[in-house]
């Protein structure tokens, strides 16, 4: 099981951009890598599933503004977020999963990185 650490969060104005990074302690090649977001007092929301750099799934809410990608050689994934909105404030988590869908009991999570989007 890998350990994950996110970075890149911070304070940004609405319309701005941030690039998040998640570094793994070991190989991520066999994992479905995902980014989730959790706003205060809300459930964790899936915002990107990075299967490969040409196979990334996004919900409608971020499609066209967010880009996820991975480098299996570096054991790292990223999330480029453009045109950020205040309602996207929250903690962003990196997730390594064995299953293609859903949250599994054996998923690995990073501690999260905080993103604040000011209006």
C-alpha positions in Angstrom: 0.0 0.0 0.0 1.3 3.4 -0.9 1.4 6.6 1.2 0.2 9.7 -0.5 1.0 13.4 0.2 -0.7 16.3 -1.5 0.6 19.8 -2.0 -0.2 22.9 -3.9 -3.2 24.2 -2.1 -3.6 27.8 -1.1 -5.6 30.9 -1.4 -6.6 32.1 -4.8 -9.1 34.6 -6.2 -12.1 33.5 -8.1 -11.1 32.9 -11.7 -7.6 32.0 -10.7 -5.7 28.8 -11.1 -3.9 26.3 -8.9 -2.0 23.1 -9.6 -2.2 20.4 -7.0 0.4 17.6 -6.7 0.2 14.2 -5.1 3.3 12.2 -4.5 3.2 8.5 -3.7 5.7 6.5 -1.6 5.7 3.7 -4.1 4.4 2.6 -7.5 1.0 3.9 -8.6 1.0 2.0 -11.9 -1.6 -0.4 -10.9 -3.9 2.1 -9.1 -6.9 4.1 -10.3 -5.8 7.5 -9.1 -8.4 10.0 -8.1 -8.9 13.5 -6.8 -11.7 14.3 -4.4 -12.9 17.5 -2.9 -14.6 18.0 0.5 -16.2 21.3 1.2 -17.0 22.2 4.8 -19.9 20.2 6.2 -20.3 18.4 2.9 -19.6 14.9 1.6 -16.4 14.1 -0.2 -16.9 14.6 -4.0 -15.1 12.9 -6.8 -13.6 15.4 -9.2 -11.2 13.4 -11.3 -10.4 9.8 -12.0 -7.0 9.5 -13.7 -6.7 6.1 -15.4 -4.1 7.3 -17.9 -3.2 10.7 -19.3 -5.6 10.1 -22.2 -8.2 8.6 -20.0 -9.4 10.9 -17.3 -13.0 11.2 -16.1 -14.5 14.4 -14.7 -17.9 15.3 -13.4 -19.7 18.0 -15.4 -19.0 20.6 -12.7 -15.3 20.7 -13.5 -15.0 19.4 -17.0 -13.2 21.8 -19.3 -11.6 23.7 -16.3 -9.7 20.9 -14.5 -7.1 18.6 -16.0 -5.7 15.6 -14.2 -2.6 13.7 -15.2 -0.2 11.2 -13.9 3.4 10.1 -14.3 3.8 6.5 -13.2 7.6 6.8 -13.4 7.6 9.6 -10.9 4.7 8.1 -8.8 3.0 11.4 -9.0 -0.3 12.8 -10.1 -1.4 16.4 -10.6 -4.6 18.4 -10.9 -4.5 21.6 -12.8 -7.5 23.7 -11.8 -8.4 26.8 -13.8 -11.2 29.3 -13.5 -11.8 28.4 -9.9 -15.0 29.3 -8.2 -15.6 30.2 -4.5 -17.8 27.2 -4.0 -14.8 25.0 -4.9 -13.2 25.9 -1.6 -12.4 22.8 0.4 -9.9 20.2 1.1 -8.6 18.3 -1.9 -7.6 14.7 -1.4 -5.6 12.3 -3.5 -6.8 8.7 -3.6 -5.3 5.4 -4.8 -7.9 2.8 -5.5 -7.8 -0.8 -6.8 -11.4 -0.7 -8.1 -12.6 1.3 -11.1 -15.6 2.7 -9.3 -16.6 3.7 -5.8 -14.6 4.1 -2.6 -13.1 0.9 -1.4 -12.2 -0.2 2.1 -8.5 -0.6 1.0 -8.2 2.7 -0.7 -5.3 4.9 0.3 -5.8 8.6 1.0 -3.5 11.5 1.5 -4.0 14.0 4.3 -5.4 16.6 1.9 -4.4 20.0 0.8 -6.6 23.1 1.5 -7.9 25.3 -1.3 -9.6 28.6 -0.6 -11.2 30.5 -3.4 -12.1 34.0 -2.5 -14.8 36.0 -4.3 
